[in-house]
């Protein structure tokens, strides 16, 4: 007979006075860019779709940063600061998407908030 999964009650910790308390457990989840539907994209929708559509080629540069404006890949940079400088120089206040190249994006949640 299979056991029913038990619900976690949190991690026991100590408050400032040393009393035992329960604290929320941080859960890490991921979404996979390769299967993400367009309906979930907000804000820079076109840029995120461009990222998703070019992901196979972009993953050759995994860990680096890509700059995308509309449906154009502007460039790939070794670090985030270089990418942000390029966006500043070329687009000013209009901006562009700066994104680290990954296949699976971590989603961290603490309680009800996801970030």
Buried (B, 14 or more C-beta within 10 A) or exposed (E): EEEEEEEEEEEEEEEEEEEEEEEEEEEEEEEEBEEBEEEEBEEBEBBBBBBBEBBEEBBEEEEBBBBBBEEEBBBBBEEEEBBBEBBEEBEEEEBBBBBEBBEEEEEEBEEEEEE
